[in-house]
Amino acid sequence: MVRDADVVIVGAGPVGTALALDLARRGRTVRVLEARATRPPGSRAIGVHPAGLAVLAALGVADELLAAGRPVRRGRAWGAAGPVGELDLGALPPPYPFVLTVPQPVTEGVLREALAGSAPEALELGVRVEGLAQDSDGVTVVGRGADGSERSWRTAVVVGCDGRDGAVRGALRVGRRGGPYPDRFAMADLPEGPELGEDEALIALARAGVVEGFPLPGGIRRWVVRVDPDDASPDGAPADGGRKDGGPALAGWVAERVALRTGLRPRPELVGGASAFGVERWLADRFALGRVALAGDAAHVLSPIGGQGMNLGWLDAAALASAVAALWDGSEPTGPRIVAALDAVGRRRRRAARRAIARAAANTALGRPLGPAAAVVRDALLARYLRRPWSGVALARFTMGGLA
């Protein structure tokens, strides 16, 4: 079969780029088709869990990200009446006994630079995929280039890493299950104050809703607060899980809510991004169909509370890269072998995604407002959960244990 690449990947976010880099390092030819000509501004995902770092280490980019990021070694937990316990991330097994925070644009930049070094012609920007057709010999991907011209690519395997409403899942006519949560949040990157340690995160389950604070490189702390419907933020979050970027007014609102709910007083000075957002969950009915697979947000969308979505996508990518590269064992892989391999990986990763969605849902529910009596019970249970012998279980659940 004459083809343009062994694998065509649709979507050049952190998951699609990591998958392409992995396959290129394993000797496969790849094309990455990305609709956006430039990366979107702002820092979205920031948390890189130990499981994600292990994937990035295998790709040879972990050291650069470690130098650019900031390790979180301890998580403080506060209840409605004050501290209830903490998670010691230093108890995680080596080599990564911490969660790394690094802005998503930095992560994507490191991955793209590494891909350019391994496969200089792989990434094609400004390409909008419009459909695909499978046959016994391969897949034809059809789209339009940056100049509007029709283009096509012939390949053995396609992987959709193009987000929750991506063209690949749509072309496969694969359904999904889920929907939005009732919760809305606002976040702002503000100057770091002296109240928390430079390697500490805070989760405060205040009566009016959760407050989270995560250290970022450059003396910044990201604050996330749940929006009380009776006290809506000045930049209201969309109801469908979307995001609306804000500015200084939203940063001031977030700083005020942090102070009201925790007693900490971050300076209301916007030094990074600010946005209001809804949360949702989606799970594709299947992660593979024929010679086409889904990964990352194209396959599953999690509540961002807990910061596991991007990392789960990297685990998808690692599993797919291993399975796909193994198909070329000295001879051209047959269609049935490709279909069987993708189906097996898809089933395994879908089971992991269901567990991750359940954990993220629990994390989201934990931060909802409660009445006085219920808050006392919740805080007592959480305090017990954070002590031995349950602390190990809590640590594993909050750092993606068992999802690889």
C-alpha positions as CSV (number, residue, x, y, z in Angstrom):
1,M,0.0,0.0,0.0
2,V,1.4,3.4,-0.9
3,R,0.7,5.8,1.9
4,D,1.7,9.1,3.3
5,A,2.4,7.8,6.8
6,D,2.1,4.7,8.9
7,V,-0.1,6.6,11.3
8,V,-2.1,9.9,10.9
9,I,-2.9,11.7,14.2
10,V,-5.6,14.3,14.2
11,G,-4.9,17.0,16.8
12,A,-1.6,18.4,18.0
13,G,-2.4,19.1,21.6
14,P,-0.3,17.5,24.4
15,V,-1.8,14.0,23.8
16,G,-1.5,14.0,20.0
17,T,2.0,15.4,20.0
18,A,3.2,12.9,22.7
19,L,1.7,10.0,20.6
20,A,3.4,11.2,17.5
21,L,6.7,11.6,19.3
22,D,6.5,8.1,20.8
23,L,5.7,6.5,17.4
24,A,8.5,8.5,15.6
25,R,11.0,7.3,18.3
26,R,9.8,3.8,17.6
27,G,10.6,4.1,13.9
28,R,7.1,4.8,12.5
29,T,6.3,7.5,10.1
30,V,3.6,9.9,11.4
31,R,1.6,12.9,10.3
32,V,-0.1,15.2,12.8
33,L,-2.9,17.3,11.4
34,E,-3.9,20.3,13.5
35,A,-6.7,22.7,12.6
36,R,-5.3,25.6,14.5
37,A,-2.5,27.6,13.0
38,T,-1.4,28.8,16.4
39,R,-1.7,27.4,19.9
40,P,-4.4,29.0,22.0
41,P,-3.3,31.5,24.6
42,G,-3.6,31.0,28.3
43,S,-2.6,28.2,30.7
44,R,-5.2,25.4,30.9
45,A,-4.0,22.1,32.4
46,I,-1.1,22.6,34.8
47,G,-0.8,19.3,36.8
48,V,1.6,16.5,35.6
49,H,1.1,13.5,37.8
50,P,3.8,10.8,38.4
51,A,2.1,8.5,35.9
52,G,2.3,11.3,33.3
53,L,5.9,12.1,34.1
54,A,6.8,8.4,33.6
55,V,5.3,8.6,30.1
56,L,7.2,11.9,29.4
57,A,10.4,10.4,30.7
58,A,10.2,7.6,28.2
59,L,9.9,10.2,25.5
60,G,13.0,12.0,26.7
61,V,11.3,15.3,27.7
62,A,10.7,14.9,31.4
63,D,14.0,16.6,32.5
64,E,13.2,19.8,30.5
65,L,9.7,20.0,32.0
66,L,11.1,19.4,35.5
67,A,13.4,22.3,35.0
68,A,10.5,24.5,33.8
69,G,7.9,23.4,36.4
70,R,7.4,23.4,40.1
71,P,7.0,20.2,42.3
72,V,4.1,20.0,44.7
73,R,5.2,17.7,47.6
74,R,2.4,18.3,50.1
75,G,-1.3,18.9,49.9
76,R,-3.1,20.6,52.8
77,A,-6.8,19.8,53.3
78,W,-9.0,22.2,55.2
79,G,-12.6,21.6,56.2
80,A,-15.3,24.0,57.0
81,A,-13.8,24.8,60.4
82,G,-10.1,24.6,59.5
83,P,-7.3,22.0,58.8
84,V,-8.3,18.4,58.7
85,G,-5.1,16.8,57.4
86,E,-2.6,16.6,54.6
87,L,-1.3,14.4,51.9
88,D,2.4,13.8,51.9
89,L,3.3,13.3,48.2
90,G,6.9,12.6,49.3
91,A,5.6,9.2,50.3
92,L,5.0,8.3,46.6
93,P,7.5,5.9,45.2
94,P,10.5,7.3,43.3
95,P,11.5,8.7,40.9
96,Y,8.6,11.2,41.0
97,P,7.4,11.7,44.6
98,F,5.5,14.8,43.7
99,V,3.0,16.4,41.3
100,L,4.6,18.8,38.9
101,T,2.9,22.1,37.9
102,V,3.8,23.6,34.6
103,P,1.7,25.7,32.3
104,Q,0.2,23.8,29.4
105,P,1.8,26.0,26.7
106,V,5.2,25.2,28.1
107,T,4.4,21.5,28.0
108,E,3.1,21.6,24.5
109,G,6.1,23.6,23.4
110,V,8.6,21.1,24.8
111,L,6.7,18.2,23.1
112,R,6.5,20.0,19.8
113,E,10.2,20.8,19.8
114,A,11.1,17.2,20.6
115,L,8.8,16.0,17.7
116,A,10.4,18.5,15.3
117,G,13.8,16.9,16.2
118,S,12.5,13.3,15.7
119,A,10.2,13.9,12.7
120,P,10.7,17.4,11.2
121,E,7.9,17.0,8.6
122,A,5.3,15.4,10.9
123,L,3.3,18.4,12.0
124,E,1.0,20.1,9.6
125,L,-0.8,23.2,11.0
126,G,-4.0,24.8,9.7
127,V,-5.4,21.5,8.4
128,R,-9.0,20.9,9.1
129,V,-10.1,17.2,8.8
130,E,-13.5,16.8,7.2
131,G,-13.9,13.0,7.0
132,L,-12.2,9.6,6.6
133,A,-12.9,6.4,4.7
134,Q,-11.7,3.0,5.7
135,D,-11.1,0.0,3.4
136,S,-9.3,-3.3,3.5
137,D,-6.0,-1.7,2.8
138,G,-6.0,1.3,5.0
139,V,-7.6,4.7,5.7
140,T,-8.0,7.8,3.6
141,V,-8.2,11.1,5.6
142,V,-9.8,14.0,3.8
143,G,-9.5,17.6,4.8
144,R,-8.5,21.1,3.8
145,G,-5.2,22.8,4.0
146,A,-4.5,26.2,5.4
147,D,-5.0,27.7,1.9
148,G,-8.5,26.1,1.6
149,S,-7.4,23.5,-0.9
150,E,-8.7,19.9,-0.6
151,R,-6.2,17.4,0.6
152,S,-6.0,13.7,1.5
153,W,-3.6,11.4,3.3
154,R,-3.4,7.7,3.0
155,T,-2.4,5.7,6.1
156,A,-2.6,2.4,7.9
157,V,-3.9,3.8,11.2
158,V,-5.7,6.9,12.3
159,V,-5.8,8.2,15.9
160,G,-8.2,11.0,16.8
161,C,-6.8,13.3,19.5
162,D,-8.9,16.3,18.4
163,G,-11.0,17.0,21.5
164,R,-14.4,16.3,22.8
165,D,-16.2,17.4,19.6
166,G,-13.5,16.3,17.2
167,A,-14.0,15.3,13.6
168,V,-12.7,11.8,14.0
169,R,-15.3,10.6,16.5
170,G,-17.9,12.4,14.4
171,A,-16.7,10.6,11.2
172,L,-16.9,7.3,13.0
173,R,-20.4,8.1,14.2
174,V,-19.4,6.8,17.7
175,G,-21.7,8.1,20.4
176,R,-20.9,9.2,23.8
177,R,-22.5,9.3,27.3
178,G,-22.3,11.9,30.0
179,G,-23.1,15.6,30.3
180,P,-22.4,18.7,32.3
181,Y,-22.3,18.9,36.1
182,P,-24.2,21.7,37.9
183,D,-21.0,23.1,39.2
184,R,-19.3,26.3,38.0
185,F,-15.8,27.5,38.9
186,A,-13.6,30.6,38.5
187,M,-9.8,30.7,38.5
188,A,-7.1,33.3,38.5
189,D,-3.3,33.2,38.6
190,L,-2.2,35.7,41.3
191,P,1.0,36.6,43.0
192,E,2.0,34.0,45.6
193,G,1.8,35.1,49.2
194,P,3.7,33.9,52.3
195,E,0.8,31.8,53.9
196,L,1.6,28.6,52.1
197,G,4.9,26.8,51.4
198,E,6.4,27.0,47.9
199,D,5.8,23.3,47.4
200,E,2.3,23.1,49.0
201,A,-1.2,22.9,47.5
202,L,-4.3,23.8,49.4
203,I,-7.8,22.2,49.1
204,A,-10.2,24.1,51.4
205,L,-13.7,22.6,51.7
206,A,-15.4,25.9,52.8
207,R,-19.0,26.1,53.6
208,A,-19.7,28.3,50.6
209,G,-17.7,25.9,48.2
210,V,-14.3,24.6,47.6
211,V,-11.1,26.7,47.2
212,E,-8.0,25.3,45.6
213,G,-4.5,26.9,45.5
214,F,-1.7,25.4,43.4
215,P,1.9,26.9,43.2
216,L,3.1,27.7,39.7
217,P,6.6,28.6,38.4
218,G,7.5,32.3,38.7
219,G,6.1,33.1,42.1
220,I,2.5,32.5,41.0
221,R,-0.4,30.6,42.6
222,R,-3.4,29.5,40.8
223,W,-6.6,29.9,42.8
224,V,-9.8,28.0,41.8
225,V,-13.1,28.7,43.6
226,R,-16.5,27.2,43.2
227,V,-19.0,29.8,42.1
228,D,-22.0,30.0,44.4
229,P,-25.1,30.5,42.1
230,D,-26.3,33.2,44.5
231,D,-23.0,35.1,44.2
232,A,-22.1,34.6,40.5
233,S,-18.7,35.7,39.2
234,P,-18.5,38.7,36.9
235,D,-17.6,36.4,34.0
236,G,-20.2,33.7,34.3
237,A,-19.2,30.2,33.2
238,P,-21.0,28.6,30.3
239,A,-23.4,25.8,31.3
240,D,-22.0,23.3,28.8
241,G,-18.5,22.8,30.3
242,G,-17.0,25.6,28.2
243,R,-14.7,28.4,29.4
244,K,-14.9,32.2,29.3
245,D,-11.7,34.1,29.7
246,G,-11.7,37.0,32.1
247,G,-9.5,39.9,33.3
248,P,-8.7,42.0,36.3
249,A,-12.3,42.1,37.5
250,L,-12.5,38.3,37.7
251,A,-9.1,38.1,39.4
252,G,-10.3,40.5,42.1
253,W,-13.5,38.5,42.5
254,V,-11.5,35.3,43.0
255,A,-9.1,36.9,45.5
256,E,-12.0,38.2,47.5
257,R,-13.7,34.8,47.6
258,V,-10.4,33.1,48.7
259,A,-10.2,35.6,51.5
260,L,-13.8,35.2,52.6
261,R,-13.6,31.4,52.6
262,T,-10.1,30.7,53.9
263,G,-8.8,33.9,55.7
264,L,-5.9,33.9,53.3
265,R,-5.5,37.2,51.4
266,P,-3.9,36.8,47.9
267,R,-3.1,40.1,46.2
268,P,-5.8,40.7,43.5
269,E,-3.3,41.4,40.9
270,L,-3.7,39.3,37.7
271,V,-0.3,37.9,36.7
272,G,-1.5,35.1,34.4
273,G,-4.8,33.8,33.1
274,A,-8.3,34.2,34.6
275,S,-11.4,32.4,33.5
276,A,-14.8,31.1,34.5
277,F,-15.7,27.6,33.4
278,G,-18.2,24.8,33.7
279,V,-17.3,21.1,34.2
280,E,-18.6,18.0,32.5
281,R,-17.9,14.4,31.8
282,W,-18.1,12.4,28.6
283,L,-17.2,8.8,27.7
284,A,-17.2,7.6,24.1
285,D,-19.1,4.4,23.5
286,R,-16.0,2.8,22.1
287,F,-12.4,3.9,21.8
288,A,-11.6,2.1,18.5
289,L,-13.5,1.1,15.4
290,G,-11.6,-0.7,12.6
291,R,-8.3,1.0,11.9
292,V,-9.2,4.2,13.8
293,A,-8.7,4.9,17.5
294,L,-9.6,7.7,19.9
295,A,-7.4,9.1,22.7
296,G,-7.5,12.0,25.2
297,D,-10.5,14.3,25.2
298,A,-11.7,12.7,21.9
299,A,-12.4,9.6,24.0
300,H,-13.1,10.9,27.5
301,V,-13.7,14.2,29.2
302,L,-13.3,14.4,33.0
303,S,-14.1,17.1,35.5
304,P,-10.8,19.1,35.7
305,I,-11.1,19.0,39.6
306,G,-8.1,16.7,40.3
307,G,-6.2,17.6,37.2
308,Q,-6.2,14.1,35.6
309,G,-7.5,14.6,32.1
310,M,-4.3,15.4,30.2
311,N,-2.4,12.7,32.1
312,L,-5.0,10.1,31.3
313,G,-4.6,11.1,27.6
314,W,-0.9,10.5,27.9
315,L,-1.5,7.0,29.3
316,D,-3.8,6.4,26.3
317,A,-1.0,7.5,24.0
318,A,1.6,5.3,25.6
319,A,-0.7,2.2,25.3
320,L,-1.5,3.0,21.7
321,A,2.1,3.7,20.7
322,S,3.3,0.4,22.1
323,A,0.5,-1.6,20.5
324,V,0.7,0.1,17.1
325,A,4.5,0.0,16.8
326,A,4.5,-3.7,17.7
327,L,2.4,-4.4,14.6
328,W,5.4,-3.7,12.3
329,D,7.4,-6.8,13.4
330,G,9.3,-7.2,10.2
331,S,6.4,-7.4,7.8
332,E,3.4,-5.2,6.8
333,P,0.6,-5.6,9.4
334,T,-2.6,-7.1,8.1
335,G,-5.9,-5.3,8.5
336,P,-7.3,-7.9,11.0
337,R,-4.2,-7.6,13.2
338,I,-4.5,-3.8,13.2
339,V,-8.2,-3.9,14.1
340,A,-7.7,-6.5,16.9
341,A,-4.8,-4.5,18.4
342,L,-6.7,-1.2,18.4
343,D,-9.8,-2.9,19.8
344,A,-7.8,-4.5,22.7
345,V,-6.2,-1.2,23.6
346,G,-9.4,0.7,23.3
347,R,-11.3,-1.7,25.7
348,R,-8.5,-1.5,28.3
349,R,-8.3,2.3,28.1
350,R,-12.0,2.7,28.3
351,R,-12.1,0.8,31.5
352,A,-9.4,3.0,32.9
353,A,-11.3,6.1,31.8
354,R,-14.5,5.0,33.5
355,R,-12.5,4.7,36.8
356,A,-11.0,8.1,36.2
357,I,-14.3,9.8,35.5
358,A,-15.8,8.3,38.7
359,R,-12.8,9.6,40.8
360,A,-13.1,13.1,39.2
361,A,-16.9,13.1,39.9
362,A,-16.2,12.3,43.6
363,N,-13.6,15.1,43.8
364,T,-16.1,17.5,42.3
365,A,-18.9,16.5,44.7
366,L,-16.5,16.7,47.7
367,G,-16.2,20.5,47.1
368,R,-19.9,21.3,47.0
369,P,-21.5,23.5,49.8
370,L,-23.0,21.6,52.7
371,G,-25.1,22.5,55.7
372,P,-23.4,22.7,59.1
373,A,-24.2,19.2,60.3
374,A,-23.3,17.5,57.0
375,A,-20.0,19.5,56.8
376,V,-19.0,18.3,60.3
377,V,-19.6,14.7,59.2
378,R,-17.7,15.2,55.9
379,D,-14.7,16.8,57.6
380,A,-14.5,14.0,60.2
381,L,-14.6,11.3,57.5
382,L,-12.0,13.2,55.4
383,A,-9.7,13.6,58.4
384,R,-9.9,9.8,59.0
385,Y,-9.3,9.1,55.3
386,L,-6.1,11.2,55.4
387,R,-4.6,9.2,58.3
388,R,-3.0,5.8,58.2
389,P,-3.8,3.2,57.1
390,W,-6.1,5.0,54.6
391,S,-3.7,7.7,53.7
392,G,-1.9,5.4,51.2
393,V,-5.2,4.8,49.4
394,A,-6.0,8.5,49.4
395,L,-2.6,9.3,48.0
396,A,-2.9,6.8,45.2
397,R,-6.4,8.0,44.2
398,F,-5.4,11.6,44.0
399,T,-2.3,10.9,42.0
400,M,-3.8,8.5,39.3
401,G,-2.8,5.2,40.9
402,G,-4.1,2.2,39.0
403,L,-5.0,4.1,35.8
404,A,-2.1,3.1,33.6
